[in-house]
Amino acid sequence: MNAKELRDKTPDQLRDQLTALKKEAFNLRFQQATGQLEGTARMRGVRRDAARVLTILNQKAADVAK
């Protein structure tokens, strides 16, 4: 997912996506703790995607405030 795709979404859609990413991050951390996670690269991607969504949400909120 890239920033262009995220900018086209509504704030509600972004919040839903952020919730889904946080759930996925939790599941990945749980799998890592139990030794079931084989590829750890997905954890990094999920963290970055969540940060990207938060950045876009903050930018949209700042635009509305102006």
Biopython code that builds the backbone (N, CA, C, O; Angstrom):
import numpy as np
from Bio.PDB.StructureBuilder import StructureBuilder

atoms = [
    (1, "MET", "N", (0.853, -1.167, 0.000)),
    (1, "MET", "CA", (0.000, 0.000, 0.000)),
    (1, "MET", "C", (0.900, 1.232, 0.000)),
    (1, "MET", "O", (1.893, 1.302, 0.724)),
    (2, "ASN", "N", (0.525, 2.192, -0.827)),
    (2, "ASN", "CA", (1.328, 3.400, -0.873)),
    (2, "ASN", "C", (0.488, 4.611, -0.455)),
    (2, "ASN", "O", (-0.725, 4.513, -0.276)),
    (3, "ALA", "N", (1.149, 5.726, -0.309)),
    (3, "ALA", "CA", (0.488, 6.917, 0.213)),
    (3, "ALA", "C", (-0.585, 7.446, -0.733)),
    (3, "ALA", "O", (-1.583, 8.005, -0.278)),
    (4, "LYS", "N", (-0.396, 7.279, -2.034)),
    (4, "LYS", "CA", (-1.404, 7.766, -2.984)),
    (4, "LYS", "C", (-2.728, 7.047, -2.781)),
    (4, "LYS", "O", (-3.788, 7.672, -2.790)),
    (5, "GLU", "N", (-2.666, 5.737, -2.600)),
    (5, "GLU", "CA", (-3.887, 4.962, -2.377)),
    (5, "GLU", "C", (-4.571, 5.400, -1.087)),
    (5, "GLU", "O", (-5.798, 5.468, -1.019)),
    (6, "LEU", "N", (-3.775, 5.694, -0.072)),
    (6, "LEU", "CA", (-4.336, 6.082, 1.223)),
    (6, "LEU", "C", (-4.984, 7.465, 1.167)),
    (6, "LEU", "O", (-5.998, 7.703, 1.823)),
    (7, "ARG", "N", (-4.411, 8.362, 0.398)),
    (7, "ARG", "CA", (-4.967, 9.723, 0.328)),
    (7, "ARG", "C", (-6.342, 9.739, -0.330)),
    (7, "ARG", "O", (-7.136, 10.651, -0.100)),
    (8, "ASP", "N", (-6.620, 8.727, -1.150)),
    (8, "ASP", "CA", (-7.921, 8.662, -1.818)),
    (8, "ASP", "C", (-9.024, 8.150, -0.898)),
    (8, "ASP", "O", (-10.204, 8.266, -1.230)),
    (9, "LYS", "N", (-8.662, 7.592, 0.242)),
    (9, "LYS", "CA", (-9.650, 7.017, 1.152)),
    (9, "LYS", "C", (-10.182, 8.073, 2.114)),
    (9, "LYS", "O", (-9.543, 9.096, 2.361)),
    (10, "THR", "N", (-11.370, 7.796, 2.649)),
    (10, "THR", "CA", (-11.969, 8.695, 3.632)),
    (10, "THR", "C", (-11.341, 8.439, 5.000)),
    (10, "THR", "O", (-10.746, 7.384, 5.220)),
    (11, "PRO", "N", (-11.468, 9.390, 5.916)),
    (11, "PRO", "CA", (-10.926, 9.173, 7.260)),
    (11, "PRO", "C", (-11.504, 7.930, 7.955)),
    (11, "PRO", "O", (-10.791, 7.247, 8.691)),
    (12, "ASP", "N", (-12.780, 7.639, 7.727)),
    (12, "ASP", "CA", (-13.368, 6.444, 8.333)),
    (12, "ASP", "C", (-12.727, 5.178, 7.787)),
    (12, "ASP", "O", (-12.457, 4.241, 8.539)),
    (13, "GLN", "N", (-12.483, 5.147, 6.494)),
    (13, "GLN", "CA", (-11.826, 3.989, 5.894)),
    (13, "GLN", "C", (-10.404, 3.847, 6.426)),
    (13, "GLN", "O", (-9.929, 2.734, 6.652)),
    (14, "LEU", "N", (-9.732, 4.967, 6.624)),
    (14, "LEU", "CA", (-8.366, 4.934, 7.153)),
    (14, "LEU", "C", (-8.352, 4.413, 8.586)),
    (14, "LEU", "O", (-7.468, 3.647, 8.968)),
    (15, "ARG", "N", (-9.340, 4.836, 9.378)),
    (15, "ARG", "CA", (-9.406, 4.348, 10.763)),
    (15, "ARG", "C", (-9.665, 2.843, 10.800)),
    (15, "ARG", "O", (-9.090, 2.129, 11.620)),
    (16, "ASP", "N", (-10.531, 2.369, 9.909)),
    (16, "ASP", "CA", (-10.797, 0.932, 9.831)),
    (16, "ASP", "C", (-9.536, 0.170, 9.437)),
    (16, "ASP", "O", (-9.242, -0.891, 9.988)),
    (17, "GLN", "N", (-8.802, 0.719, 8.486)),
    (17, "GLN", "CA", (-7.578, 0.068, 8.049)),
    (17, "GLN", "C", (-6.542, 0.071, 9.173)),
    (17, "GLN", "O", (-5.815, -0.906, 9.355)),
    (18, "LEU", "N", (-6.479, 1.158, 9.918)),
    (18, "LEU", "CA", (-5.541, 1.234, 11.038)),
    (18, "LEU", "C", (-5.879, 0.181, 12.089)),
    (18, "LEU", "O", (-4.983, -0.458, 12.640)),
    (19, "THR", "N", (-7.150, 0.002, 12.364)),
    (19, "THR", "CA", (-7.572, -1.026, 13.314)),
    (19, "THR", "C", (-7.158, -2.410, 12.832)),
    (19, "THR", "O", (-6.665, -3.223, 13.615)),
    (20, "ALA", "N", (-7.355, -2.674, 11.559)),
    (20, "ALA", "CA", (-6.977, -3.970, 11.002)),
    (20, "ALA", "C", (-5.467, -4.182, 11.076)),
    (20, "ALA", "O", (-5.005, -5.285, 11.367)),
    (21, "LEU", "N", (-4.707, -3.132, 10.814)),
    (21, "LEU", "CA", (-3.246, -3.246, 10.892)),
    (21, "LEU", "C", (-2.780, -3.487, 12.318)),
    (21, "LEU", "O", (-1.850, -4.261, 12.546)),
    (22, "LYS", "N", (-3.416, -2.832, 13.276)),
    (22, "LYS", "CA", (-3.038, -3.041, 14.674)),
    (22, "LYS", "C", (-3.354, -4.467, 15.122)),
    (22, "LYS", "O", (-2.592, -5.067, 15.881)),
    (23, "LYS", "N", (-4.477, -5.005, 14.653)),
    (23, "LYS", "CA", (-4.815, -6.392, 14.974)),
    (23, "LYS", "C", (-3.797, -7.345, 14.362)),
    (23, "LYS", "O", (-3.364, -8.305, 15.000)),
    (24, "GLU", "N", (-3.423, -7.066, 13.118)),
    (24, "GLU", "CA", (-2.434, -7.917, 12.465)),
    (24, "GLU", "C", (-1.090, -7.843, 13.177)),
    (24, "GLU", "O", (-0.413, -8.860, 13.328)),
    (25, "ALA", "N", (-0.698, -6.653, 13.616)),
    (25, "ALA", "CA", (0.558, -6.489, 14.343)),
    (25, "ALA", "C", (0.520, -7.281, 15.648)),
    (25, "ALA", "O", (1.507, -7.915, 16.021)),
    (26, "PHE", "N", (-0.611, -7.244, 16.338)),
    (26, "PHE", "CA", (-0.747, -8.009, 17.570)),
    (26, "PHE", "C", (-0.597, -9.497, 17.293)),
    (26, "PHE", "O", (0.115, -10.202, 18.009)),
    (27, "ASN", "N", (-1.275, -9.973, 16.246)),
    (27, "ASN", "CA", (-1.197, -11.397, 15.915)),
    (27, "ASN", "C", (0.228, -11.809, 15.542)),
    (27, "ASN", "O", (0.675, -12.899, 15.902)),
    (28, "LEU", "N", (0.934, -10.947, 14.827)),
    (28, "LEU", "CA", (2.304, -11.250, 14.458)),
    (28, "LEU", "C", (3.216, -11.288, 15.686)),
    (28, "LEU", "O", (4.090, -12.149, 15.790)),
    (29, "ARG", "N", (3.005, -10.346, 16.618)),
    (29, "ARG", "CA", (3.806, -10.356, 17.855)),
    (29, "ARG", "C", (3.527, -11.623, 18.652)),
    (29, "ARG", "O", (4.442, -12.216, 19.224)),
    (30, "PHE", "N", (2.272, -12.033, 18.689)),
    (30, "PHE", "CA", (1.892, -13.240, 19.422)),
    (30, "PHE", "C", (2.540, -14.461, 18.783)),
    (30, "PHE", "O", (3.050, -15.334, 19.484)),
    (31, "GLN", "N", (2.521, -14.525, 17.460)),
    (31, "GLN", "CA", (3.146, -15.651, 16.764)),
    (31, "GLN", "C", (4.653, -15.682, 17.018)),
    (31, "GLN", "O", (5.239, -16.753, 17.171)),
    (32, "GLN", "N", (5.269, -14.516, 17.061)),
    (32, "GLN", "CA", (6.703, -14.460, 17.310)),
    (32, "GLN", "C", (7.026, -14.937, 18.721)),
    (32, "GLN", "O", (8.012, -15.644, 18.933)),
    (33, "ALA", "N", (6.206, -14.555, 19.670)),
    (33, "ALA", "CA", (6.446, -14.942, 21.061)),
    (33, "ALA", "C", (6.296, -16.449, 21.252)),
    (33, "ALA", "O", (6.977, -17.038, 22.092)),
    (34, "THR", "N", (5.415, -17.072, 20.484)),
    (34, "THR", "CA", (5.204, -18.511, 20.621)),
    (34, "THR", "C", (6.095, -19.318, 19.680)),
    (34, "THR", "O", (6.049, -20.549, 19.678)),
    (35, "GLY", "N", (6.901, -18.628, 18.885)),
    (35, "GLY", "CA", (7.819, -19.326, 17.997)),
    (35, "GLY", "C", (7.190, -19.808, 16.703)),
    (35, "GLY", "O", (7.796, -20.619, 16.002)),
    (36, "GLN", "N", (6.009, -19.346, 16.365)),
    (36, "GLN", "CA", (5.329, -19.794, 15.153)),
    (36, "GLN", "C", (5.620, -18.910, 13.948)),
    (36, "GLN", "O", (5.336, -19.304, 12.817)),
    (37, "LEU", "N", (6.173, -17.739, 14.164)),
    (37, "LEU", "CA", (6.410, -16.797, 13.073)),
    (37, "LEU", "C", (7.711, -17.157, 12.367)),
    (37, "LEU", "O", (8.769, -17.240, 12.991)),
    (38, "GLU", "N", (7.615, -17.370, 11.054)),
    (38, "GLU", "CA", (8.802, -17.743, 10.296)),
    (38, "GLU", "C", (9.464, -16.523, 9.661)),
    (38, "GLU", "O", (10.674, -16.337, 9.785)),
    (39, "GLY", "N", (8.679, -15.702, 8.988)),
    (39, "GLY", "CA", (9.243, -14.513, 8.351)),
    (39, "GLY", "C", (8.897, -13.277, 9.142)),
    (39, "GLY", "O", (7.721, -12.945, 9.297)),
    (40, "THR", "N", (9.893, -12.599, 9.640)),
    (40, "THR", "CA", (9.648, -11.433, 10.490)),
    (40, "THR", "C", (9.535, -10.143, 9.687)),
    (40, "THR", "O", (9.260, -9.087, 10.255)),
    (41, "ALA", "N", (9.742, -10.211, 8.385)),
    (41, "ALA", "CA", (9.692, -8.996, 7.561)),
    (41, "ALA", "C", (8.290, -8.391, 7.548)),
    (41, "ALA", "O", (8.142, -7.176, 7.417)),
    (42, "ARG", "N", (7.275, -9.215, 7.681)),
    (42, "ARG", "CA", (5.898, -8.706, 7.658)),
    (42, "ARG", "C", (5.641, -7.775, 8.838)),
    (42, "ARG", "O", (4.873, -6.820, 8.718)),
    (43, "MET", "N", (6.280, -8.046, 9.980)),
    (43, "MET", "CA", (6.099, -7.178, 11.153)),
    (43, "MET", "C", (6.530, -5.750, 10.833)),
    (43, "MET", "O", (5.842, -4.789, 11.179)),
    (44, "ARG", "N", (7.655, -5.628, 10.179)),
    (44, "ARG", "CA", (8.168, -4.312, 9.832)),
    (44, "ARG", "C", (7.227, -3.605, 8.861)),
    (44, "ARG", "O", (6.958, -2.412, 9.001)),
    (45, "GLY", "N", (6.729, -4.351, 7.876)),
    (45, "GLY", "CA", (5.817, -3.770, 6.899)),
    (45, "GLY", "C", (4.521, -3.302, 7.523)),
    (45, "GLY", "O", (4.007, -2.242, 7.166)),
    (46, "VAL", "N", (3.990, -4.077, 8.446)),
    (46, "VAL", "CA", (2.739, -3.703, 9.117)),
    (46, "VAL", "C", (2.946, -2.449, 9.958)),
    (46, "VAL", "O", (2.101, -1.554, 9.970)),
    (47, "ARG", "N", (4.066, -2.388, 10.656)),
    (47, "ARG", "CA", (4.366, -1.210, 11.476)),
    (47, "ARG", "C", (4.471, 0.037, 10.608)),
    (47, "ARG", "O", (3.960, 1.098, 10.968)),
    (48, "ARG", "N", (5.127, -0.093, 9.480)),
    (48, "ARG", "CA", (5.294, 1.050, 8.580)),
    (48, "ARG", "C", (3.966, 1.454, 7.941)),
    (48, "ARG", "O", (3.684, 2.642, 7.784)),
    (49, "ASP", "N", (3.151, 0.462, 7.575)),
    (49, "ASP", "CA", (1.838, 0.763, 7.012)),
    (49, "ASP", "C", (0.965, 1.504, 8.021)),
    (49, "ASP", "O", (0.260, 2.447, 7.663)),
    (50, "ALA", "N", (1.014, 1.078, 9.278)),
    (50, "ALA", "CA", (0.237, 1.751, 10.326)),
    (50, "ALA", "C", (0.716, 3.192, 10.495)),
    (50, "ALA", "O", (-0.095, 4.105, 10.649)),
    (51, "ALA", "N", (2.015, 3.388, 10.465)),
    (51, "ALA", "CA", (2.556, 4.744, 10.590)),
    (51, "ALA", "C", (2.140, 5.595, 9.400)),
    (51, "ALA", "O", (1.835, 6.778, 9.553)),
    (52, "ARG", "N", (2.128, 4.995, 8.213)),
    (52, "ARG", "CA", (1.719, 5.714, 7.005)),
    (52, "ARG", "C", (0.257, 6.141, 7.105)),
    (52, "ARG", "O", (-0.089, 7.266, 6.741)),
    (53, "VAL", "N", (-0.600, 5.249, 7.595)),
    (53, "VAL", "CA", (-2.021, 5.571, 7.753)),
    (53, "VAL", "C", (-2.195, 6.701, 8.767)),
    (53, "VAL", "O", (-2.976, 7.625, 8.538)),
    (54, "LEU", "N", (-1.475, 6.632, 9.878)),
    (54, "LEU", "CA", (-1.570, 7.691, 10.890)),
    (54, "LEU", "C", (-1.111, 9.035, 10.332)),
    (54, "LEU", "O", (-1.705, 10.070, 10.635)),
    (55, "THR", "N", (-0.069, 9.022, 9.530)),
    (55, "THR", "CA", (0.427, 10.261, 8.934)),
    (55, "THR", "C", (-0.625, 10.884, 8.030)),
    (55, "THR", "O", (-0.864, 12.090, 8.091)),
    (56, "ILE", "N", (-1.256, 10.063, 7.186)),
    (56, "ILE", "CA", (-2.284, 10.572, 6.276)),
    (56, "ILE", "C", (-3.480, 11.097, 7.070)),
    (56, "ILE", "O", (-4.042, 12.138, 6.729)),
    (57, "LEU", "N", (-3.872, 10.379, 8.130)),
    (57, "LEU", "CA", (-4.984, 10.851, 8.972)),
    (57, "LEU", "C", (-4.664, 12.206, 9.590)),
    (57, "LEU", "O", (-5.515, 13.095, 9.612)),
    (58, "ASN", "N", (-3.447, 12.368, 10.089)),
    (58, "ASN", "CA", (-3.048, 13.640, 10.686)),
    (58, "ASN", "C", (-3.017, 14.761, 9.652)),
    (58, "ASN", "O", (-3.390, 15.895, 9.952)),
    (59, "GLN", "N", (-2.574, 14.450, 8.438)),
    (59, "GLN", "CA", (-2.556, 15.449, 7.377)),
    (59, "GLN", "C", (-3.976, 15.872, 7.012)),
    (59, "GLN", "O", (-4.239, 17.056, 6.798)),
    (60, "LYS", "N", (-4.884, 14.908, 6.941)),
    (60, "LYS", "CA", (-6.273, 15.240, 6.613)),
    (60, "LYS", "C", (-6.895, 16.094, 7.718)),
    (60, "LYS", "O", (-7.646, 17.028, 7.437)),
    (61, "ALA", "N", (-6.581, 15.771, 8.974)),
    (61, "ALA", "CA", (-7.115, 16.554, 10.094)),
    (61, "ALA", "C", (-6.559, 17.981, 10.058)),
    (61, "ALA", "O", (-7.279, 18.935, 10.353)),
    (62, "ALA", "N", (-5.315, 18.124, 9.709)),
    (62, "ALA", "CA", (-4.721, 19.461, 9.626)),
    (62, "ALA", "C", (-5.342, 20.264, 8.490)),
    (62, "ALA", "O", (-5.551, 21.470, 8.619)),
    (63, "ASP", "N", (-5.637, 19.598, 7.380)),
    (63, "ASP", "CA", (-6.275, 20.293, 6.261)),
    (63, "ASP", "C", (-7.682, 20.790, 6.631)),
    (63, "ASP", "O", (-8.090, 21.882, 6.234)),
    (64, "VAL", "N", (-8.401, 19.986, 7.381)),
    (64, "VAL", "CA", (-9.748, 20.370, 7.812)),
    (64, "VAL", "C", (-9.689, 21.536, 8.791)),
    (64, "VAL", "O", (-10.559, 22.407, 8.779)),
    (65, "ALA", "N", (-8.672, 21.551, 9.630)),
    (65, "ALA", "CA", (-8.531, 22.601, 10.632)),
    (65, "ALA", "C", (-8.217, 23.965, 10.011)),
    (65, "ALA", "O", (-8.499, 25.002, 10.610)),
    (66, "LYS", "N", (-7.641, 23.959, 8.822)),
    (66, "LYS", "CA", (-7.280, 25.238, 8.177)),
    (66, "LYS", "C", (-8.469, 25.966, 7.644)),
    (66, "LYS", "O", (-8.326, 27.050, 7.078)),
]
sb = StructureBuilder()
sb.init_structure("model")
sb.init_model(0)
sb.init_chain("A")
sb.init_seg("    ")
for serial, (resi, resn, name, xyz) in enumerate(atoms, 1):
    if name == "N":
        sb.init_residue(resn, " ", resi, " ")
    sb.init_atom(name, np.array(xyz, "f"), 0.0, 1.0, " ", f" {name:<3s}", serial, name[0])
structure = sb.get_structure()
